[in-house]
Amino acid sequence: MSAVAARRKTVRLRVGDMVTGWSYVEPEGRGQELPQLIVGTVSQIGSGWTGVDDAVAYVWVRLPSGREAKALTGELEKTTDTGAGAGGPGHLLRRD
């Protein structure tokens, strides 16, 4: 079994899982942007390209607004709460 196949069997998040946590900001963007609290549905695991995101395990989360946010898997928790689609916090704006 390849390393990629083995990793896929141990992934704790799957497409369609409801999650809550913090968005990920790339190092070069941290001077202009802060992580934001997000609630939504996992829409993609990683970049979709083998080996591209091996150093940083991330997912894309679809927010109630329809936009997507990038998040590290370690910064997310699965939730069964469907409040995000029913007026939950969704994507909170940062405060300056």
N, C-alpha and C positions, 0 to 999 in steps of 0.2 A: 504494500500500500504506500502510495506517495505521501510526502509530508503535507501537501495541500489536501489530499483526501482525508488524511488523519485529522487535520485541523478542522475540516468541515464537520466531522462527526462529533467534535467536542465544543463547537460554537454554542454559547449560551443564549445568543440572540438569533432570531430568524426573521426573514421578511414577513411582515404582517403583525409582529409583536407590538403591543402598546408599551411605550417606554416614557420615562421622565428622567430628566437630568440636565446636564450643562452642555451647551454647544462648544465646539472646538474652534479656536482661532489659530491660524497658522502663525508661526513665530514672526514672520515678516509683517504680519498685520496687527500685532499686539499693541502697537503704539496708537492705532486708530480705532480699534474695536476691542470690546470686552466679551468674555463668554456670557451667554444668556441662558436663563432657565427655559427649557423646552419641554413640551409634552406632545407626543404624536405617535405615529406608526412607522416602524422600520420599513423603508422602501428599497434600500440597497445595502448590501454588505460589502464594504471596501470599495475599491476603484473599479472592480470588474476585470482588472488586468492582473494576471498571475505574476507574483513577485513584486509588484509596484508598491504595495502598502504593507510589506512584511514587517517593517520597523514600527509602524503605528497602526494598530487595529482600530479601524473606525467604521462607522455606518452613516448612511444618510437617513434622516428622519423627516417624514412628511408631516408638516404642521397643519392644524385646522384651517389656516388661511390658504392652504394649497402650496405654499412655498416649502422648500426643503432646507434643512440645517445639517451640517456635518458635526458628528459627535464621536468621541472616543468611546469604545465599548466599556471601558472601566469607569466611565463617568455616567453611565446609564443604569437604570433599574427597570426591570419589567414591572408593569402594572396591569391590573385587570380593570382599573378605573376607566370608564369611557367618557369621563367628564370633559376631556379635551375637545371632543366633537360636539359636546352639548353645552358650550359656553365656558369651558374650563380655561385655565390661564393661557394655553397655547404657547405663544411666543411673546414673552414679556420684553418690552423695550428697556434699554439700559438708561440709567439716570446719570446725567452729567453733573 
